[in-house]
Amino acid sequence: MSAFRIMWVVVMFDLPTQTKKDRKRYRWFSRHLDAQGYIRLQYSIYAKVFNSLKSANHGKKRLKEFLQTNVKKGNVRMLLFTDAQFARMEIVVGEQDVQEEIAQPTLFDF
């Protein structure tokens, strides 16, 4: 499988946290992403690997539908990368999290 066929969806969000209810929604959305198989790269930045562009687009569509019915305030963005592009990400300070290492696909994962 080509590193240009495997796709990553990166979700970045900035949700309000001023009130107790806002903070609860923030945690709820983070837990939803965890439950859907996304890994946390940083606070409010999650990523998930897909085996094709078609499945990545389906995952984006599902997340957009969820957001339209459940998140009313804040800002949520999604980026789509090939595995080759994602692999070129450089960590400037700190180190790769164990969860990230586990999520790195190999050609034999799909």
DODRENGU-436163 format. One record per residue: y, x, z of N, C-alpha, C in turn. Coordinates in steps of 0.2 Angstrom, whole numbers, plus 5000, padded with zeros to 4 digits. Layout:
<martis>
YXZYXZYXZ...
</martis>
This chain:
<martis>
499450045000500050005000500650045000501150034996501750074995502250065001502550115003503050105008503650065005503650054999504250014996504049934996503449924997503149854998503249825005503049865010503149845017503849835018504049785021504749765023504849755030505449775032505649765039506249715039506249665044506849625045507149645052507749665052508149675058508649625059508549595065509049545068509449575073510149565072510649585077511049525079511149515085511449455088511949475093512449435094512949435099513049365101512749345106512749285109513249285115513549225117513949225123513549235129513849265134513549275141514049255146514549215145515049205150514749165156514449115154514149065159513449075160513149045166512449045167512049015162512248965159511948935153511948975147512449015146512449055140511949115141511949145147511449195149510749175148510649115150509949085149509749075142510249055138510149045130509949115127510349165130510249235127509549255129509349255135508649275137508149235133508249165132507849125129507749145121508249165118508249185111507849255111508049305115507649365116506949355116506749305121506049295122505649265116506049225112505849195106505649245101506149295100505949345096505349385098505349405104504749435107504049395105504049335106503549295105503349295097503849295093503749295086503549365083503449415087503249485085503749535084504349515085504949565084504949615090505049675089505149725094505849745095506049755101506749765103506849845102507349855097507549925096508149945101508549895102509149905107509349835109509749835114509949765117510249735111509949675110510249625104510049645097509649695097509349715090508649715090508349675086507649675085507349685078506749705077506449715071505749695070505549675065504849655063504649675057504049705056503749725050503349675046503449665040503049615036502749655030502149625028501749665023502049655016502549615015502749605008503449575008503849575003504449545002504449465003503949435000503749365001503749345008503249385012503149365019503849375023504249435021504849445025505349385024505349365018505849305016505649245020504949235020504749175024504849185031504849245034505049255041505749245042506149265038506849255038507049185038506649145034506849075033506649035039506049055042505849025049506349035054506649095055507149115060507749075059507949075052508549035051508548965053507948935051507848865053507848855061507548905065507548905072508248905074508648955071509348965074509748905072509748875067510148815065510048755070509448755073509348695077509448715085509448775086509448805093509948845095510348875091510848925093511548895090512048875094512648845091513248895092513248945096513748985097513549055096513949105094513849175094513749195087513449255086513449285079512749315078512349295073511749325072511649345065511449415064511449435057510749465056510549465049509849495048509949545042509549595042509549645037508849655035508749665028508049675026508049745023507449785025507349855023506649865021506549915016505949935014505649975020505049985020504750035026505050105025505150125018505350195017506050195019506450145019507150145021507150145029506750105032506750105039506550165042506050205039505850265041506350315041506850315037507450365037507950345043507850295047508250285052508250345057508850375059508950435063509150415070508750435075508950425082509350485084510050465085510550525087510450545094510450495098510350505106509850465108509350495112508850455115508150475111507650435112507050445109506750375107506250385102505850325100505550295106505550225107505250185112504450185110504050175115503350175114503150115109503550055111503449995107503550005099504050045098504250065091503650105088503450155091502850195089502250155087502150105091501550055090501650015084502249995083502449955077502449985070502550055070502550085064501950075060501950045054501350035050501150095046500450095045500250145041499950105035499750145030499550115023498850075024498550085030497950055031497949995036498549975038498749925042498649855039498749855032498849795028498249785024
</martis>
